[in-house]
Amino acid sequence: MSTVPTHDDSSLPAVPPEVVAAARRCFARYGVDRVTMEDIAREAGIGRTGLYRLGLAREQISQAAILDKARELVQTLRPDLERDLPFADALVEGSMTVLERGLGDEELNHLVDTCKSVDMHTLMGGPNPTMRALADQLLGPLLHRAADRGELRAGVDLSLALDWIRGVYVMLWLRSDLTARDRRAFIEDFLVPSLAAQR
């Protein structure tokens, strides 16, 4: 397992996998903002001084735990996004699967609900390179296939399209007042027309 980068600044250290795993176990038990660095160090078996020697900040570890969980979720979601459907249908059904699976994931929601130190909108919808790479793994093949088939609106930049879709997903995910039907309507009425070629 590779280390988890958490920031655009490459001068910051990545979080070792054993620390991420230990943090996730602690967060699951107590909630992100109740866990101390000592708790994580003890769980990781490296001691508090060892954790600080790595140069890690608490927010970095919290972000790394969320990104690690997101990576796991993406791997389970990829088969749903790879179904050979027309682009508009694939985007609607794939988006609904992503949102419903994310909203139904107990650990991810626990991390988001209890992690006050991390700006979730920036982490999940902003320029974080890990989250961008995960979005590309999940949605890149769908967008490339649509472009090859002429199903994508002319002139769409695929990198910007990925950022746009992520932003929509974050908005729909964080809106607790929306029903599944509401989310589907947003995707069908606004997301799909913004990207799909006119039929």
C-alpha positions in Angstrom: 0.0 0.0 0.0 1.4 3.4 -0.9 1.5 6.5 1.3 -1.3 9.0 1.1 -0.4 12.5 -0.1 -2.8 15.1 1.3 -1.9 18.5 -0.1 -0.9 20.2 -3.3 2.4 21.3 -1.5 4.8 18.5 -2.3 7.1 19.7 0.5 4.6 18.2 3.0 5.3 14.6 4.0 2.9 11.8 3.0 1.2 9.9 5.6 2.5 6.3 6.0 -0.2 3.5 5.5 0.2 2.1 9.0 -0.6 5.6 10.4 -3.6 6.0 8.1 -4.9 2.5 9.1 -4.4 3.3 12.8 -6.1 6.7 12.5 -9.1 5.1 10.8 -9.5 2.6 13.6 -9.3 5.3 16.2 -11.7 7.6 14.3 -14.2 4.7 14.0 -14.1 4.2 17.7 -14.2 7.8 19.0 -14.8 10.2 16.2 -12.1 12.3 14.5 -12.1 15.3 16.7 -12.0 13.3 19.9 -8.9 11.3 18.9 -5.5 12.6 20.0 -2.2 12.2 18.2 -1.1 10.0 21.1 -4.1 7.7 20.4 -3.0 7.4 16.8 0.6 6.8 17.7 -0.2 4.2 20.2 -2.5 2.4 17.8 0.2 2.5 15.1 2.8 1.2 17.5 5.3 4.0 16.8 5.0 6.1 19.9 4.1 9.8 20.0 7.6 11.0 19.4 7.8 8.8 16.4 4.6 10.3 15.0 5.9 13.9 15.4 9.3 12.9 14.0 7.5 12.1 10.8 6.5 15.8 10.6 2.8 15.0 10.4 0.0 17.4 11.4 -3.4 16.3 12.7 -5.2 17.7 9.8 -3.0 15.8 7.3 -3.8 12.5 9.1 -7.6 13.3 9.0 -7.4 14.1 5.3 -5.4 11.0 4.6 -8.0 8.8 6.3 -10.8 10.4 4.3 -8.8 10.0 1.0 -7.9 6.4 1.9 -11.6 5.6 2.4 -12.5 7.4 -0.8 -9.9 5.2 -2.7 -11.5 2.1 -1.4 -15.0 3.3 -2.4 -13.8 4.2 -5.9 -12.5 0.6 -6.4 -15.9 -0.8 -5.6 -17.7 1.7 -7.8 -15.6 1.3 -11.0 -17.5 -1.7 -12.4 -20.8 0.4 -12.2 -19.3 3.2 -14.2 -17.8 0.9 -16.8 -21.2 -0.5 -18.0 -21.5 0.0 -21.8 -24.5 2.4 -21.9 -25.1 5.6 -23.9 -23.3 8.5 -22.2 -26.4 10.3 -20.8 -27.7 7.1 -19.3 -24.3 6.1 -18.0 -23.8 9.5 -16.4 -27.2 9.5 -14.7 -27.0 5.9 -13.4 -23.3 6.0 -12.5 -23.8 9.3 -10.7 -26.7 8.0 -8.7 -24.7 4.9 -7.7 -21.7 7.0 -6.6 -23.9 9.3 -4.5 -26.1 6.6 -3.0 -23.1 4.4 -2.2 -21.2 7.3 -0.6 -24.2 8.5 1.4 -24.8 4.9 2.6 -21.2 4.3 3.7 -21.1 4.5 7.5 -17.4 5.1 7.9 -17.2 7.8 5.3 -20.1 9.6 6.7 -18.7 9.3 10.2 -15.4 10.8 9.1 -17.2 13.7 7.4 -19.5 14.3 10.3 -16.8 14.3 13.0 -13.9 15.9 11.1 -14.4 19.6 11.8 -10.8 20.4 11.1 -11.0 19.6 7.4 -12.9 21.6 4.8 -14.7 18.8 3.0 -15.8 20.9 0.1 -12.2 21.9 -0.6 -10.8 18.4 0.0 -13.3 16.5 -2.1 -14.1 19.1 -4.8 -11.0 21.2 -4.8 -7.5 20.8 -6.3 -6.3 18.0 -4.1 -4.2 15.8 -6.5 -5.2 12.5 -4.8 -8.9 13.3 -5.2 -8.4 14.4 -8.8 -6.6 11.1 -9.6 -9.5 9.1 -8.0 -12.0 11.1 -10.0 -10.1 10.3 -13.2 -10.0 6.6 -12.3 -13.7 6.5 -11.7 -15.0 8.9 -14.4 -12.2 9.2 -16.9 -13.0 6.1 -18.9 -16.7 7.2 -19.2 -15.7 10.6 -20.5 -13.1 9.3 -22.9 -15.6 6.7 -24.3 -18.2 9.5 -24.7 -15.7 11.7 -26.5 -14.7 8.8 -28.9 -18.3 8.1 -29.7 -19.3 11.8 -30.3 -21.6 11.7 -27.3 -19.8 14.5 -25.5 -20.5 18.2 -26.2 -18.0 19.6 -28.6 -15.1 21.5 -27.0 -15.5 20.0 -23.5 -12.2 19.9 -21.7 -12.1 16.5 -20.0 -10.0 17.7 -17.1 -12.4 20.6 -16.4 -15.4 18.2 -16.9 -14.0 16.0 -14.1 -13.7 19.0 -11.8 -17.2 20.0 -12.7 -18.7 16.6 -12.0 -16.8 16.4 -8.6 -18.2 19.8 -7.6 -21.7 18.6 -8.5 -21.3 15.4 -6.5 -20.0 17.3 -3.4 -22.9 19.7 -3.6 -25.5 16.9 -3.9 -23.8 14.8 -1.2 -23.6 17.6 1.4 -27.2 18.6 0.8 -28.9 16.5 3.4 -32.3 18.0 2.5 -32.4 16.3 -0.9 -34.1 13.0 -1.7 -32.8 10.5 -4.2 -35.4 11.8 -6.6 -34.1 15.3 -6.1 -30.5 14.3 -6.8 -31.6 12.4 -9.9 -33.4 15.5 -11.2 -30.3 17.7 -10.7 -28.2 15.2 -12.6 -30.7 14.7 -15.5 -31.7 18.4 -15.8 -28.4 20.1 -15.3 -25.3 17.8 -15.2 -26.1 15.7 -18.3 -27.1 18.7 -20.6 -23.9 20.5 -19.6 -21.8 17.7 -20.9 -23.7 15.6 -23.4 -24.0 16.3 -27.1 -27.4 17.3 -28.2 -29.4 14.4 -29.5 
